[in-house]
């Protein structure tokens, strides 16, 4: 039986696993691969000017990126 891991468990994984996870999550949130890729590569003020891909290299940054994606998904932008 497969176990589904959540963002908090994946934060403990090495950066490549985190990058794959946020890439998939961004694709789901934006429902458009091109828009998701643009968002992942654009500097984000909520991440101290880093891109989501840069921020996700650390556990803390990964968690921040996941939090932003959840807020976008649920329409909580402020």
mmCIF file of the N, C-alpha and C atoms, coordinates in Angstrom:
data_MODEL
# 
_entry.id   MODEL 
# 
loop_
_atom_site.group_PDB 
_atom_site.id 
_atom_site.type_symbol 
_atom_site.label_atom_id 
_atom_site.label_alt_id 
_atom_site.label_comp_id 
_atom_site.label_asym_id 
_atom_site.label_entity_id 
_atom_site.label_seq_id 
_atom_site.pdbx_PDB_ins_code 
_atom_site.Cartn_x 
_atom_site.Cartn_y 
_atom_site.Cartn_z 
_atom_site.occupancy 
_atom_site.B_iso_or_equiv 
_atom_site.pdbx_formal_charge 
_atom_site.auth_seq_id 
_atom_site.auth_comp_id 
_atom_site.auth_asym_id 
_atom_site.auth_atom_id 
_atom_site.pdbx_PDB_model_num 
ATOM 1   N N  . UNK A 1 1  ? 0.843  -1.179 0.000   1.00 0.00 ? 1  UNK A N  1 
ATOM 2   C CA . UNK A 1 1  ? 0.000  0.000  0.000   1.00 0.00 ? 1  UNK A CA 1 
ATOM 3   C C  . UNK A 1 1  ? 0.886  1.240  0.000   1.00 0.00 ? 1  UNK A C  1 
ATOM 4   N N  . UNK A 1 2  ? 0.693  2.116  -0.956  1.00 0.00 ? 2  UNK A N  1 
ATOM 5   C CA . UNK A 1 2  ? 1.504  3.321  -1.086  1.00 0.00 ? 2  UNK A CA 1 
ATOM 6   C C  . UNK A 1 2  ? 1.054  4.374  -0.084  1.00 0.00 ? 2  UNK A C  1 
ATOM 7   N N  . UNK A 1 3  ? 2.021  5.102  0.435   1.00 0.00 ? 3  UNK A N  1 
ATOM 8   C CA . UNK A 1 3  ? 1.745  6.181  1.369   1.00 0.00 ? 3  UNK A CA 1 
ATOM 9   C C  . UNK A 1 3  ? 1.974  7.500  0.661   1.00 0.00 ? 3  UNK A C  1 
ATOM 10  N N  . UNK A 1 4  ? 1.041  8.413  0.795   1.00 0.00 ? 4  UNK A N  1 
ATOM 11  C CA . UNK A 1 4  ? 1.185  9.730  0.193   1.00 0.00 ? 4  UNK A CA 1 
ATOM 12  C C  . UNK A 1 4  ? 1.871  10.642 1.201   1.00 0.00 ? 4  UNK A C  1 
ATOM 13  N N  . UNK A 1 5  ? 2.947  11.268 0.760   1.00 0.00 ? 5  UNK A N  1 
ATOM 14  C CA . UNK A 1 5  ? 3.668  12.187 1.622   1.00 0.00 ? 5  UNK A CA 1 
ATOM 15  C C  . UNK A 1 5  ? 3.183  13.604 1.376   1.00 0.00 ? 5  UNK A C  1 
ATOM 16  N N  . UNK A 1 6  ? 3.103  14.368 2.438   1.00 0.00 ? 6  UNK A N  1 
ATOM 17  C CA . UNK A 1 6  ? 2.698  15.760 2.323   1.00 0.00 ? 6  UNK A CA 1 
ATOM 18  C C  . UNK A 1 6  ? 3.908  16.671 2.211   1.00 0.00 ? 6  UNK A C  1 
ATOM 19  N N  . UNK A 1 7  ? 3.670  17.951 1.981   1.00 0.00 ? 7  UNK A N  1 
ATOM 20  C CA . UNK A 1 7  ? 4.765  18.911 1.836   1.00 0.00 ? 7  UNK A CA 1 
ATOM 21  C C  . UNK A 1 7  ? 5.723  18.921 3.025   1.00 0.00 ? 7  UNK A C  1 
ATOM 22  N N  . UNK A 1 8  ? 5.214  18.715 4.216   1.00 0.00 ? 8  UNK A N  1 
ATOM 23  C CA . UNK A 1 8  ? 6.069  18.761 5.407   1.00 0.00 ? 8  UNK A CA 1 
ATOM 24  C C  . UNK A 1 8  ? 7.061  17.603 5.418   1.00 0.00 ? 8  UNK A C  1 
ATOM 25  N N  . UNK A 1 9  ? 6.634  16.408 5.002   1.00 0.00 ? 9  UNK A N  1 
ATOM 26  C CA . UNK A 1 9  ? 7.537  15.265 4.949   1.00 0.00 ? 9  UNK A CA 1 
ATOM 27  C C  . UNK A 1 9  ? 8.552  15.424 3.820   1.00 0.00 ? 9  UNK A C  1 
ATOM 28  N N  . UNK A 1 10 ? 8.125  15.975 2.701   1.00 0.00 ? 10 UNK A N  1 
ATOM 29  C CA . UNK A 1 10 ? 9.008  16.136 1.549   1.00 0.00 ? 10 UNK A CA 1 
ATOM 30  C C  . UNK A 1 10 ? 10.074 17.192 1.834   1.00 0.00 ? 10 UNK A C  1 
ATOM 31  N N  . UNK A 1 11 ? 9.802  18.122 2.733   1.00 0.00 ? 11 UNK A N  1 
ATOM 32  C CA . UNK A 1 11 ? 10.782 19.159 3.070   1.00 0.00 ? 11 UNK A CA 1 
ATOM 33  C C  . UNK A 1 11 ? 12.076 18.540 3.582   1.00 0.00 ? 11 UNK A C  1 
ATOM 34  N N  . UNK A 1 12 ? 11.996 17.347 4.152   1.00 0.00 ? 12 UNK A N  1 
ATOM 35  C CA . UNK A 1 12 ? 13.181 16.675 4.674   1.00 0.00 ? 12 UNK A CA 1 
ATOM 36  C C  . UNK A 1 12 ? 13.983 15.981 3.577   1.00 0.00 ? 12 UNK A C  1 
ATOM 37  N N  . UNK A 1 13 ? 13.458 15.892 2.374   1.00 0.00 ? 13 UNK A N  1 
ATOM 38  C CA . UNK A 1 13 ? 14.133 15.229 1.264   1.00 0.00 ? 13 UNK A CA 1 
ATOM 39  C C  . UNK A 1 13 ? 15.225 16.135 0.696   1.00 0.00 ? 13 UNK A C  1 
ATOM 40  N N  . UNK A 1 14 ? 16.152 15.567 -0.082  1.00 0.00 ? 14 UNK A N  1 
ATOM 41  C CA . UNK A 1 14 ? 17.163 16.386 -0.753  1.00 0.00 ? 14 UNK A CA 1 
ATOM 42  C C  . UNK A 1 14 ? 16.512 17.338 -1.760  1.00 0.00 ? 14 UNK A C  1 
ATOM 43  N N  . UNK A 1 15 ? 17.208 18.424 -2.105  1.00 0.00 ? 15 UNK A N  1 
ATOM 44  C CA . UNK A 1 15 ? 16.638 19.436 -3.016  1.00 0.00 ? 15 UNK A CA 1 
ATOM 45  C C  . UNK A 1 15 ? 16.027 18.898 -4.318  1.00 0.00 ? 15 UNK A C  1 
ATOM 46  N N  . UNK A 1 16 ? 16.608 17.896 -5.009  1.00 0.00 ? 16 UNK A N  1 
ATOM 47  C CA . UNK A 1 16 ? 15.957 17.460 -6.261  1.00 0.00 ? 16 UNK A CA 1 
ATOM 48  C C  . UNK A 1 16 ? 14.521 16.980 -6.063  1.00 0.00 ? 16 UNK A C  1 
ATOM 49  N N  . UNK A 1 17 ? 14.255 16.294 -4.972  1.00 0.00 ? 17 UNK A N  1 
ATOM 50  C CA . UNK A 1 17 ? 12.888 15.831 -4.712  1.00 0.00 ? 17 UNK A CA 1 
ATOM 51  C C  . UNK A 1 17 ? 11.973 17.009 -4.423  1.00 0.00 ? 17 UNK A C  1 
ATOM 52  N N  . UNK A 1 18 ? 12.498 17.992 -3.715  1.00 0.00 ? 18 UNK A N  1 
ATOM 53  C CA . UNK A 1 18 ? 11.693 19.194 -3.429  1.00 0.00 ? 18 UNK A CA 1 
ATOM 54  C C  . UNK A 1 18 ? 11.354 19.935 -4.715  1.00 0.00 ? 18 UNK A C  1 
ATOM 55  N N  . UNK A 1 19 ? 12.334 20.056 -5.604  1.00 0.00 ? 19 UNK A N  1 
ATOM 56  C CA . UNK A 1 19 ? 12.113 20.773 -6.861  1.00 0.00 ? 19 UNK A CA 1 
ATOM 57  C C  . UNK A 1 19 ? 11.065 20.081 -7.718  1.00 0.00 ? 19 UNK A C  1 
ATOM 58  N N  . UNK A 1 20 ? 11.124 18.766 -7.774  1.00 0.00 ? 20 UNK A N  1 
ATOM 59  C CA . UNK A 1 20 ? 10.116 18.024 -8.544  1.00 0.00 ? 20 UNK A CA 1 
ATOM 60  C C  . UNK A 1 20 ? 8.736  18.233 -7.943  1.00 0.00 ? 20 UNK A C  1 
ATOM 61  N N  . UNK A 1 21 ? 8.667  18.190 -6.634  1.00 0.00 ? 21 UNK A N  1 
ATOM 62  C CA . UNK A 1 21 ? 7.380  18.331 -5.949  1.00 0.00 ? 21 UNK A CA 1 
ATOM 63  C C  . UNK A 1 21 ? 6.770  19.710 -6.173  1.00 0.00 ? 21 UNK A C  1 
ATOM 64  N N  . UNK A 1 22 ? 7.573  20.778 -6.018  1.00 0.00 ? 22 UNK A N  1 
ATOM 65  C CA . UNK A 1 22 ? 6.987  22.108 -6.226  1.00 0.00 ? 22 UNK A CA 1 
ATOM 66  C C  . UNK A 1 22 ? 6.661  22.351 -7.690  1.00 0.00 ? 22 UNK A C  1 
ATOM 67  N N  . UNK A 1 23 ? 7.405  21.730 -8.590  1.00 0.00 ? 23 UNK A N  1 
ATOM 68  C CA . UNK A 1 23 ? 7.094  21.873 -10.020 1.00 0.00 ? 23 UNK A CA 1 
ATOM 69  C C  . UNK A 1 23 ? 5.733  21.259 -10.330 1.00 0.00 ? 23 UNK A C  1 
ATOM 70  N N  . UNK A 1 24 ? 5.496  20.081 -9.788  1.00 0.00 ? 24 UNK A N  1 
ATOM 71  C CA . UNK A 1 24 ? 4.203  19.411 -9.991  1.00 0.00 ? 24 UNK A CA 1 
ATOM 72  C C  . UNK A 1 24 ? 3.090  20.229 -9.336  1.00 0.00 ? 24 UNK A C  1 
ATOM 73  N N  . UNK A 1 25 ? 3.341  20.685 -8.110  1.00 0.00 ? 25 UNK A N  1 
ATOM 74  C CA . UNK A 1 25 ? 2.315  21.445 -7.386  1.00 0.00 ? 25 UNK A CA 1 
ATOM 75  C C  . UNK A 1 25 ? 1.993  22.752 -8.118  1.00 0.00 ? 25 UNK A C  1 
ATOM 76  N N  . UNK A 1 26 ? 3.020  23.436 -8.615  1.00 0.00 ? 26 UNK A N  1 
ATOM 77  C CA . UNK A 1 26 ? 2.783  24.683 -9.361  1.00 0.00 ? 26 UNK A CA 1 
ATOM 78  C C  . UNK A 1 26 ? 1.960  24.400 -10.622 1.00 0.00 ? 26 UNK A C  1 
ATOM 79  N N  . UNK A 1 27 ? 2.253  23.303 -11.301 1.00 0.00 ? 27 UNK A N  1 
ATOM 80  C CA . UNK A 1 27 ? 1.482  22.929 -12.485 1.00 0.00 ? 27 UNK A CA 1 
ATOM 81  C C  . UNK A 1 27 ? 0.019  22.715 -12.163 1.00 0.00 ? 27 UNK A C  1 
ATOM 82  N N  . UNK A 1 28 ? -0.238 22.099 -11.012 1.00 0.00 ? 28 UNK A N  1 
ATOM 83  C CA . UNK A 1 28 ? -1.621 21.862 -10.585 1.00 0.00 ? 28 UNK A CA 1 
ATOM 84  C C  . UNK A 1 28 ? -2.313 23.175 -10.219 1.00 0.00 ? 28 UNK A C  1 
ATOM 85  N N  . UNK A 1 29 ? -1.614 24.042 -9.507  1.00 0.00 ? 29 UNK A N  1 
ATOM 86  C CA . UNK A 1 29 ? -2.200 25.306 -9.053  1.00 0.00 ? 29 UNK A CA 1 
ATOM 87  C C  . UNK A 1 29 ? -2.507 26.225 -10.231 1.00 0.00 ? 29 UNK A C  1 
ATOM 88  N N  . UNK A 1 30 ? -1.567 26.333 -11.170 1.00 0.00 ? 30 UNK A N  1 
ATOM 89  C CA . UNK A 1 30 ? -1.759 27.242 -12.296 1.00 0.00 ? 30 UNK A CA 1 
ATOM 90  C C  . UNK A 1 30 ? -2.498 26.593 -13.461 1.00 0.00 ? 30 UNK A C  1 
ATOM 91  N N  . UNK A 1 31 ? -2.618 25.277 -13.437 1.00 0.00 ? 31 UNK A N  1 
ATOM 92  C CA . UNK A 1 31 ? -3.322 24.518 -14.494 1.00 0.00 ? 31 UNK A CA 1 
ATOM 93  C C  . UNK A 1 31 ? -2.800 24.863 -15.886 1.00 0.00 ? 31 UNK A C  1 
ATOM 94  N N  . UNK A 1 32 ? -1.537 25.254 -15.948 1.00 0.00 ? 32 UNK A N  1 
ATOM 95  C CA . UNK A 1 32 ? -0.924 25.634 -17.209 1.00 0.00 ? 32 UNK A CA 1 
ATOM 96  C C  . UNK A 1 32 ? 0.588  25.523 -17.021 1.00 0.00 ? 32 UNK A C  1 
ATOM 97  N N  . UNK A 1 33 ? 1.227  24.661 -17.780 1.00 0.00 ? 33 UNK A N  1 
ATOM 98  C CA . UNK A 1 33 ? 2.649  24.407 -17.611 1.00 0.00 ? 33 UNK A CA 1 
ATOM 99  C C  . UNK A 1 33 ? 3.493  25.656 -17.852 1.00 0.00 ? 33 UNK A C  1 
ATOM 100 N N  . UNK A 1 34 ? 3.146  26.432 -18.852 1.00 0.00 ? 34 UNK A N  1 
ATOM 101 C CA . UNK A 1 34 ? 3.909  27.640 -19.169 1.00 0.00 ? 34 UNK A CA 1 
ATOM 102 C C  . UNK A 1 34 ? 3.821  28.664 -18.040 1.00 0.00 ? 34 UNK A C  1 
ATOM 103 N N  . UNK A 1 35 ? 2.624  28.879 -17.500 1.00 0.00 ? 35 UNK A N  1 
ATOM 104 C CA . UNK A 1 35 ? 2.451  29.818 -16.398 1.00 0.00 ? 35 UNK A CA 1 
ATOM 105 C C  . UNK A 1 35 ? 3.178  29.333 -15.147 1.00 0.00 ? 35 UNK A C  1 
ATOM 106 N N  . UNK A 1 36 ? 3.104  28.040 -14.890 1.00 0.00 ? 36 UNK A N  1 
ATOM 107 C CA . UNK A 1 36 ? 3.784  27.467 -13.723 1.00 0.00 ? 36 UNK A CA 1 
ATOM 108 C C  . UNK A 1 36 ? 5.292  27.660 -13.843 1.00 0.00 ? 36 UNK A C  1 
ATOM 109 N N  . UNK A 1 37 ? 5.847  27.385 -15.009 1.00 0.00 ? 37 UNK A N  1 
ATOM 110 C CA . UNK A 1 37 ? 7.283  27.537 -15.223 1.00 0.00 ? 37 UNK A CA 1 
ATOM 111 C C  . UNK A 1 37 ? 7.705  28.996 -15.063 1.00 0.00 ? 37 UNK A C  1 
ATOM 112 N N  . UNK A 1 38 ? 6.907  29.905 -15.590 1.00 0.00 ? 38 UNK A N  1 
ATOM 113 C CA . UNK A 1 38 ? 7.209  31.333 -15.434 1.00 0.00 ? 38 UNK A CA 1 
ATOM 114 C C  . UNK A 1 38 ? 7.224  31.705 -13.952 1.00 0.00 ? 38 UNK A C  1 
ATOM 115 N N  . UNK A 1 39 ? 6.234  31.270 -13.200 1.00 0.00 ? 39 UNK A N  1 
ATOM 116 C CA . UNK A 1 39 ? 6.149  31.579 -11.771 1.00 0.00 ? 39 UNK A CA 1 
ATOM 117 C C  . UNK A 1 39 ? 7.355  31.003 -11.026 1.00 0.00 ? 39 UNK A C  1 
ATOM 118 N N  . UNK A 1 40 ? 7.729  29.782 -11.342 1.00 0.00 ? 40 UNK A N  1 
ATOM 119 C CA . UNK A 1 40 ? 8.853  29.137 -10.665 1.00 0.00 ? 40 UNK A CA 1 
ATOM 120 C C  . UNK A 1 40 ? 10.171 29.846 -10.919 1.00 0.00 ? 40 UNK A C  1 
ATOM 121 N N  . UNK A 1 41 ? 10.297 30.541 -12.051 1.00 0.00 ? 41 UNK A N  1 
ATOM 122 C CA . UNK A 1 41 ? 11.557 31.174 -12.429 1.00 0.00 ? 41 UNK A CA 1 
ATOM 123 C C  . UNK A 1 41 ? 11.582 32.679 -12.182 1.00 0.00 ? 41 UNK A C  1 
ATOM 124 N N  . UNK A 1 42 ? 10.483 33.234 -11.687 1.00 0.00 ? 42 UNK A N  1 
ATOM 125 C CA . UNK A 1 42 ? 10.398 34.681 -11.458 1.00 0.00 ? 42 UNK A CA 1 
ATOM 126 C C  . UNK A 1 42 ? 10.733 35.018 -10.004 1.00 0.00 ? 42 UNK A C  1 
ATOM 127 N N  . UNK A 1 43 ? 11.473 36.105 -9.817  1.00 0.00 ? 43 UNK A N  1 
ATOM 128 C CA . UNK A 1 43 ? 11.773 36.570 -8.462  1.00 0.00 ? 43 UNK A CA 1 
ATOM 129 C C  . UNK A 1 43 ? 10.462 36.847 -7.727  1.00 0.00 ? 43 UNK A C  1 
ATOM 130 N N  . UNK A 1 44 ? 10.421 36.453 -6.469  1.00 0.00 ? 44 UNK A N  1 
ATOM 131 C CA . UNK A 1 44 ? 9.193  36.586 -5.689  1.00 0.00 ? 44 UNK A CA 1 
ATOM 132 C C  . UNK A 1 44 ? 9.485  37.406 -4.427  1.00 0.00 ? 44 UNK A C  1 
ATOM 133 N N  . UNK A 1 45 ? 8.809  38.537 -4.245  1.00 0.00 ? 45 UNK A N  1 
ATOM 134 C CA . UNK A 1 45 ? 9.048  39.368 -3.056  1.00 0.00 ? 45 UNK A CA 1 
ATOM 135 C C  . UNK A 1 45 ? 8.817  38.611 -1.742  1.00 0.00 ? 45 UNK A C  1 
ATOM 136 N N  . UNK A 1 46 ? 7.883  37.671 -1.737  1.00 0.00 ? 46 UNK A N  1 
ATOM 137 C CA . UNK A 1 46 ? 7.602  36.899 -0.521  1.00 0.00 ? 46 UNK A CA 1 
ATOM 138 C C  . UNK A 1 46 ? 8.740  35.953 -0.163  1.00 0.00 ? 46 UNK A C  1 
ATOM 139 N N  . UNK A 1 47 ? 9.650  35.748 -1.108  1.00 0.00 ? 47 UNK A N  1 
ATOM 140 C CA . UNK A 1 47 ? 10.798 34.861 -0.881  1.00 0.00 ? 47 UNK A CA 1 
ATOM 141 C C  . UNK A 1 47 ? 12.096 35.664 -0.828  1.00 0.00 ? 47 UNK A C  1 
ATOM 142 N N  . UNK A 1 48 ? 11.985 36.931 -0.469  1.00 0.00 ? 48 UNK A N  1 
ATOM 143 C CA . UNK A 1 48 ? 13.163 37.784 -0.375  1.00 0.00 ? 48 UNK A CA 1 
ATOM 144 C C  . UNK A 1 48 ? 13.815 38.065 -1.715  1.00 0.00 ? 48 UNK A C  1 
ATOM 145 N N  . UNK A 1 49 ? 13.012 38.039 -2.782  1.00 0.00 ? 49 UNK A N  1 
ATOM 146 C CA . UNK A 1 49 ? 13.518 38.310 -4.115  1.00 0.00 ? 49 UNK A CA 1 
ATOM 147 C C  . UNK A 1 49 ? 14.082 37.091 -4.828  1.00 0.00 ? 49 UNK A C  1 
ATOM 148 N N  . UNK A 1 50 ? 14.096 35.950 -4.152  1.00 0.00 ? 50 UNK A N  1 
ATOM 149 C CA . UNK A 1 50 ? 14.546 34.712 -4.795  1.00 0.00 ? 50 UNK A CA 1 
ATOM 150 C C  . UNK A 1 50 ? 13.426 34.142 -5.647  1.00 0.00 ? 50 UNK A C  1 
ATOM 151 N N  . UNK A 1 51 ? 13.793 33.308 -6.605  1.00 0.00 ? 51 UNK A N  1 
ATOM 152 C CA . UNK A 1 51 ? 12.768 32.580 -7.351  1.00 0.00 ? 51 UNK A CA 1 
ATOM 153 C C  . UNK A 1 51 ? 12.319 31.407 -6.495  1.00 0.00 ? 51 UNK A C  1 
ATOM 154 N N  . UNK A 1 52 ? 11.121 30.878 -6.729  1.00 0.00 ? 52 UNK A N  1 
ATOM 155 C CA . UNK A 1 52 ? 10.706 29.690 -5.990  1.00 0.00 ? 52 UNK A CA 1 
ATOM 156 C C  . UNK A 1 52 ? 11.697 28.524 -6.153  1.00 0.00 ? 52 UNK A C  1 
ATOM 157 N N  . UNK A 1 53 ? 12.278 28.373 -7.333  1.00 0.00 ? 53 UNK A N  1 
ATOM 158 C CA . UNK A 1 53 ? 13.254 27.297 -7.532  1.00 0.00 ? 53 UNK A CA 1 
ATOM 159 C C  . UNK A 1 53 ? 14.500 27.507 -6.678  1.00 0.00 ? 53 UNK A C  1 
ATOM 160 N N  . UNK A 1 54 ? 14.945 28.744 -6.552  1.00 0.00 ? 54 UNK A N  1 
ATOM 161 C CA . UNK A 1 54 ? 16.100 29.040 -5.700  1.00 0.00 ? 54 UNK A CA 1 
ATOM 162 C C  . UNK A 1 54 ? 15.759 28.819 -4.232  1.00 0.00 ? 54 UNK A C  1 
ATOM 163 N N  . UNK A 1 55 ? 14.615 29.310 -3.818  1.00 0.00 ? 55 UNK A N  1 
ATOM 164 C CA . UNK A 1 55 ? 14.214 29.204 -2.419  1.00 0.00 ? 55 UNK A CA 1 
ATOM 165 C C  . UNK A 1 55 ? 14.048 27.753 -1.986  1.00 0.00 ? 55 UNK A C  1 
ATOM 166 N N  . UNK A 1 56 ? 13.559 26.904 -2.871  1.00 0.00 ? 56 UNK A N  1 
ATOM 167 C CA . UNK A 1 56 ? 13.273 25.507 -2.524  1.00 0.00 ? 56 UNK A CA 1 
ATOM 168 C C  . UNK A 1 56 ? 14.534 24.674 -2.293  1.00 0.00 ? 56 UNK A C  1 
ATOM 169 N N  . UNK A 1 57 ? 15.703 25.258 -2.478  1.00 0.00 ? 57 UNK A N  1 
ATOM 170 C CA . UNK A 1 57 ? 16.942 24.535 -2.222  1.00 0.00 ? 57 UNK A CA 1 
ATOM 171 C C  . UNK A 1 57 ? 17.142 24.264 -0.732  1.00 0.00 ? 57 UNK A C  1 
ATOM 172 N N  . UNK A 1 58 ? 16.470 25.054 0.115   1.00 0.00 ? 58 UNK A N  1 
ATOM 173 C CA . UNK A 1 58 ? 16.564 24.839 1.559   1.00 0.00 ? 58 UNK A CA 1 
ATOM 174 C C  . UNK A 1 58 ? 15.213 24.363 2.080   1.00 0.00 ? 58 UNK A C  1 
ATOM 175 N N  . UNK A 1 59 ? 15.235 23.713 3.216   1.00 0.00 ? 59 UNK A N  1 
ATOM 176 C CA . UNK A 1 59 ? 13.989 23.228 3.816   1.00 0.00 ? 59 UNK A CA 1 
ATOM 177 C C  . UNK A 1 59 ? 13.045 24.383 4.122   1.00 0.00 ? 59 UNK A C  1 
ATOM 178 N N  . UNK A 1 60 ? 13.575 25.457 4.716   1.00 0.00 ? 60 UNK A N  1 
ATOM 179 C CA . UNK A 1 60 ? 12.747 26.617 5.056   1.00 0.00 ? 60 UNK A CA 1 
ATOM 180 C C  . UNK A 1 60 ? 12.169 27.255 3.798   1.00 0.00 ? 60 UNK A C  1 
ATOM 181 N N  . UNK A 1 61 ? 12.987 27.395 2.760   1.00 0.00 ? 61 UNK A N  1 
ATOM 182 C CA . UNK A 1 61 ? 12.516 27.979 1.511   1.00 0.00 ? 61 UNK A CA 1 
ATOM 183 C C  . UNK A 1 61 ? 11.464 27.114 0.843   1.00 0.00 ? 61 UNK A C  1 
ATOM 184 N N  . UNK A 1 62 ? 11.671 25.799 0.879   1.00 0.00 ? 62 UNK A N  1 
ATOM 185 C CA . UNK A 1 62 ? 10.690 24.875 0.308   1.00 0.00 ? 62 UNK A CA 1 
ATOM 186 C C  . UNK A 1 62 ? 9.335  25.052 0.988   1.00 0.00 ? 62 UNK A C  1 
ATOM 187 N N  . UNK A 1 63 ? 9.366  25.129 2.296   1.00 0.00 ? 63 UNK A N  1 
ATOM 188 C CA . UNK A 1 63 ? 8.107  25.299 3.042   1.00 0.00 ? 63 UNK A CA 1 
ATOM 189 C C  . UNK A 1 63 ? 7.432  26.621 2.683   1.00 0.00 ? 63 UNK A C  1 
ATOM 190 N N  . UNK A 1 64 ? 8.224  27.661 2.497   1.00 0.00 ? 64 UNK A N  1 
ATOM 191 C CA . UNK A 1 64 ? 7.670  28.968 2.116   1.00 0.00 ? 64 UNK A CA 1 
ATOM 192 C C  . UNK A 1 64 ? 7.031  28.899 0.729   1.00 0.00 ? 64 UNK A C  1 
ATOM 193 N N  . UNK A 1 65 ? 7.686  28.223 -0.209  1.00 0.00 ? 65 UNK A N  1 
ATOM 194 C CA . UNK A 1 65 ? 7.134  28.083 -1.568  1.00 0.00 ? 65 UNK A CA 1 
ATOM 195 C C  . UNK A 1 65 ? 5.818  27.315 -1.515  1.00 0.00 ? 65 UNK A C  1 
ATOM 196 N N  . UNK A 1 66 ? 5.788  26.216 -0.770  1.00 0.00 ? 66 UNK A N  1 
ATOM 197 C CA . UNK A 1 66 ? 4.555  25.436 -0.646  1.00 0.00 ? 66 UNK A CA 1 
ATOM 198 C C  . UNK A 1 66 ? 3.437  26.281 -0.029  1.00 0.00 ? 66 UNK A C  1 
ATOM 199 N N  . UNK A 1 67 ? 3.786  27.101 0.961   1.00 0.00 ? 67 UNK A N  1 
ATOM 200 C CA . UNK A 1 67 ? 2.788  27.969 1.599   1.00 0.00 ? 67 UNK A CA 1 
ATOM 201 C C  . UNK A 1 67 ? 2.210  28.962 0.594   1.00 0.00 ? 67 UNK A C  1 
ATOM 202 N N  . UNK A 1 68 ? 3.085  29.545 -0.219  1.00 0.00 ? 68 UNK A N  1 
ATOM 203 C CA . UNK A 1 68 ? 2.622  30.501 -1.239  1.00 0.00 ? 68 UNK A CA 1 
ATOM 204 C C  . UNK A 1 68 ? 1.709  29.806 -2.242  1.00 0.00 ? 68 UNK A C  1 
ATOM 205 N N  . UNK A 1 69 ? 2.100  28.618 -2.690  1.00 0.00 ? 69 UNK A N  1 
ATOM 206 C CA . UNK A 1 69 ? 1.256  27.878 -3.641  1.00 0.00 ? 69 UNK A CA 1 
ATOM 207 C C  . UNK A 1 69 ? -0.109 27.551 -3.042  1.00 0.00 ? 69 UNK A C  1 
ATOM 208 N N  . UNK A 1 70 ? -0.149 27.197 -1.777  1.00 0.00 ? 70 UNK A N  1 
ATOM 209 C CA . UNK A 1 70 ? -1.439 26.897 -1.133  1.00 0.00 ? 70 UNK A CA 1 
ATOM 210 C C  . UNK A 1 70 ? -2.296 28.152 -1.046  1.00 0.00 ? 70 UNK A C  1 
ATOM 211 N N  . UNK A 1 71 ? -1.672 29.291 -0.749  1.00 0.00 ? 71 UNK A N  1 
ATOM 212 C CA . UNK A 1 71 ? -2.435 30.540 -0.685  1.00 0.00 ? 71 UNK A CA 1 
ATOM 213 C C  . UNK A 1 71 ? -2.988 30.913 -2.061  1.00 0.00 ? 71 UNK A C  1 
ATOM 214 N N  . UNK A 1 72 ? -2.181 30.739 -3.093  1.00 0.00 ? 72 UNK A N  1 
ATOM 215 C CA . UNK A 1 72 ? -2.660 31.021 -4.456  1.00 0.00 ? 72 UNK A CA 1 
ATOM 216 C C  . UNK A 1 72 ? -3.824 30.086 -4.797  1.00 0.00 ? 72 UNK A C  1 
ATOM 217 N N  . UNK A 1 73 ? -3.652 28.820 -4.490  1.00 0.00 ? 73 UNK A N  1 
ATOM 218 C CA . UNK A 1 73 ? -4.680 27.824 -4.794  1.00 0.00 ? 73 UNK A CA 1 
ATOM 219 C C  . UNK A 1 73 ? -6.014 28.166 -4.138  1.00 0.00 ? 73 UNK A C  1 
ATOM 220 N N  . UNK A 1 74 ? -5.950 28.673 -2.924  1.00 0.00 ? 74 UNK A N  1 
ATOM 221 C CA . UNK A 1 74 ? -7.175 28.962 -2.163  1.00 0.00 ? 74 UNK A CA 1 
ATOM 222 C C  . UNK A 1 74 ? -7.591 30.420 -2.235  1.00 0.00 ? 74 UNK A C  1 
ATOM 223 N N  . UNK A 1 75 ? -6.896 31.202 -3.074  1.00 0.00 ? 75 UNK A N  1 
ATOM 224 C CA . UNK A 1 75 ? -7.287 32.589 -3.276  1.00 0.00 ? 75 UNK A CA 1 
ATOM 225 C C  . UNK A 1 75 ? -6.937 33.527 -2.143  1.00 0.00 ? 75 UNK A C  1 
ATOM 226 N N  . UNK A 1 76 ? -5.961 33.143 -1.314  1.00 0.00 ? 76 UNK A N  1 
ATOM 227 C CA . UNK A 1 76 ? -5.531 33.979 -0.204  1.00 0.00 ? 76 UNK A CA 1 
ATOM 228 C C  . UNK A 1 76 ? -4.218 34.632 -0.604  1.00 0.00 ? 76 UNK A C  1 
ATOM 229 N N  . UNK A 1 77 ? -4.294 35.803 -1.212  1.00 0.00 ? 77 UNK A N  1 
ATOM 230 C CA . UNK A 1 77 ? -3.097 36.437 -1.754  1.00 0.00 ? 77 UNK A CA 1 
ATOM 231 C C  . UNK A 1 77 ? -2.489 37.474 -0.831  1.00 0.00 ? 77 UNK A C  1 
ATOM 232 N N  . UNK A 1 78 ? -3.166 37.870 0.203   1.00 0.00 ? 78 UNK A N  1 
ATOM 233 C CA . UNK A 1 78 ? -2.652 38.932 1.060   1.00 0.00 ? 78 UNK A CA 1 
ATOM 234 C C  . UNK A 1 78 ? -2.053 38.484 2.330   1.00 0.00 ? 78 UNK A C  1 
# 
